[in-house]
């Protein structure tokens, strides 16, 4: 994740949930809010214990982090992004997770336009 840092503070997650914009699919929910870091994005990933034991949750978390990493150059900078995995994400294929993530980013106007920085 070249352009991003981790979002770890509980208050930052709560602020995003209450003030950020969100979009959802059966697999994922994405929350977005502008931050004051300029060219840096902050990424937070939430995976509930409803998904399963630690091995399952960590696998979903790794997949989501990789999807974000591979697509972060397409995303606008200066945003806080939280990805929440829903229960169906546990059994979803990687390509389905990626498709849903990009669709949610499009819906939230998080993807760069041509020629935009």
C-alpha positions as CSV (number, residue, x, y, z in Angstrom):
1,X,0.0,0.0,0.0
2,X,2.2,2.8,-1.3
3,X,-0.3,5.6,-0.9
4,X,-2.1,4.5,2.2
5,X,-1.6,4.0,5.9
6,X,-3.7,1.9,8.3
7,X,-6.7,3.3,10.1
8,X,-6.6,1.8,13.6
9,X,-8.1,4.3,16.1
10,X,-11.6,3.4,17.3
11,X,-12.7,7.1,17.2
12,X,-11.7,7.3,13.5
13,X,-13.9,4.3,12.7
14,X,-16.8,5.7,14.7
15,X,-16.4,9.1,12.9
16,X,-16.5,7.4,9.5
17,X,-19.6,5.3,10.4
18,X,-21.5,8.4,11.6
19,X,-20.3,11.1,9.1
20,X,-19.0,9.2,6.1
21,X,-20.8,8.2,3.0
22,X,-21.5,4.5,2.5
23,X,-22.6,2.0,-0.1
24,X,-23.3,-1.7,0.3
25,X,-23.5,-5.0,-1.6
26,X,-24.3,-8.5,-0.2
27,X,-20.5,-9.0,0.3
28,X,-19.1,-5.7,1.4
29,X,-19.9,-2.3,2.8
30,X,-17.6,0.6,2.1
31,X,-17.5,3.9,4.1
32,X,-15.6,7.0,2.8
33,X,-14.8,10.4,4.2
34,X,-12.3,13.0,3.3
35,X,-9.4,13.4,5.6
36,X,-6.9,16.2,6.1
37,X,-3.8,14.3,5.1
38,X,-3.7,15.6,1.6
39,X,-2.2,12.9,-0.6
40,X,-2.6,10.0,1.9
41,X,-5.5,7.6,2.2
42,X,-6.2,5.7,5.4
43,X,-7.6,2.2,5.1
44,X,-9.5,0.3,7.8
45,X,-10.9,-3.2,7.4
46,X,-13.5,-4.6,9.7
47,X,-14.3,-8.4,9.8
48,X,-16.7,-9.6,12.4
49,X,-16.5,-12.8,14.5
50,X,-19.7,-13.8,12.7
51,X,-17.6,-14.7,9.7
52,X,-15.9,-17.5,11.6
53,X,-12.7,-18.3,13.6
54,X,-9.5,-16.3,13.3
55,X,-8.1,-18.2,10.3
56,X,-11.2,-17.4,8.3
57,X,-11.4,-13.8,9.4
58,X,-7.7,-13.3,8.6
59,X,-8.1,-14.8,5.1
60,X,-10.9,-12.4,4.3
61,X,-8.9,-9.5,5.7
62,X,-5.8,-10.5,3.6
63,X,-7.9,-10.7,0.5
64,X,-9.5,-7.3,1.1
65,X,-6.1,-5.7,1.8
66,X,-4.7,-7.1,-1.5
67,X,-7.7,-6.0,-3.5
68,X,-7.2,-2.5,-2.1
69,X,-3.5,-2.6,-2.7
70,X,-3.8,-3.6,-6.4
71,X,-6.5,-0.9,-7.0
72,X,-5.3,2.0,-4.9
73,X,-3.7,3.8,-7.8
74,X,-7.2,4.2,-9.3
75,X,-8.6,5.7,-6.1
76,X,-8.8,9.4,-5.2
77,X,-6.3,10.5,-2.5
78,X,-7.0,12.2,0.8
79,X,-9.8,9.8,1.9
80,X,-10.4,7.6,4.8
81,X,-11.8,4.2,3.6
82,X,-13.3,1.5,5.8
83,X,-14.2,-1.8,4.2
84,X,-16.7,-4.0,6.2
85,X,-16.9,-7.6,5.3
86,X,-20.3,-9.2,5.5
87,X,-20.9,-12.9,6.3
88,X,-21.2,-13.8,2.6
89,X,-17.7,-12.6,2.0
90,X,-16.4,-15.7,3.8
91,X,-17.3,-18.0,0.9
92,X,-17.0,-15.5,-1.9
93,X,-14.4,-15.9,-4.7
94,X,-11.6,-13.3,-4.9
95,X,-12.9,-11.9,-8.2
96,X,-16.4,-11.4,-6.7
97,X,-14.9,-9.4,-3.8
98,X,-12.9,-7.3,-6.2
99,X,-15.8,-6.7,-8.5
100,X,-18.0,-5.6,-5.6
101,X,-15.2,-3.4,-4.1
102,X,-14.8,-1.6,-7.5
103,X,-18.5,-1.2,-7.9
104,X,-18.8,0.4,-4.5
105,X,-15.9,2.7,-5.2
106,X,-17.6,3.7,-8.4
107,X,-20.9,4.3,-6.6
108,X,-19.1,6.5,-4.0
109,X,-17.2,8.5,-6.7
110,X,-13.9,7.2,-5.2
111,X,-12.3,6.2,-8.6
112,X,-10.2,8.7,-10.5
113,X,-11.3,10.2,-13.7
114,X,-9.0,10.2,-16.7
115,X,-6.2,12.7,-16.2
116,X,-7.0,13.3,-12.5
117,X,-4.4,13.1,-9.7
